[in-house]
Amino acid sequence: MELKAIEKIIENLKEIGYKPTDTRVTEDVTQVFYDSAQIIFHHHTGKKPTVSLYFELKYKTKFNQENVDYLNKKQVHYWSIYKGWLETTYVTTNEKDLEETVKEFFDKYY
């Protein structure tokens, strides 16, 4: 995934109110930190953009079968919950779908 595409997704998230607290760019990944979330964009994934999403599940967040069905519908490659954090890895076929999915995750879990 190209750095310009990642920067565009980050800017679009800022425009709708999801402002990062820190951003770190290395050769392989771009890490974007939020108050209770983290996104890791993987750079060298070929034609399939890949992102790891971490969201702290708030006390009042209900994670139920509806959430499991949502993750399965989105065909999330991997997901787990550990110590109150939802961790997912999402592989998609294009950058537009990736951006929409990241926004959906923020709306649902942030």
Helices and strands as residue ranges (DSSP letters): H 3-15, E 22-25, E 29-34, E 37-42, E 50-56, H 65-73, E 78-82, E 85-91, H 95-109
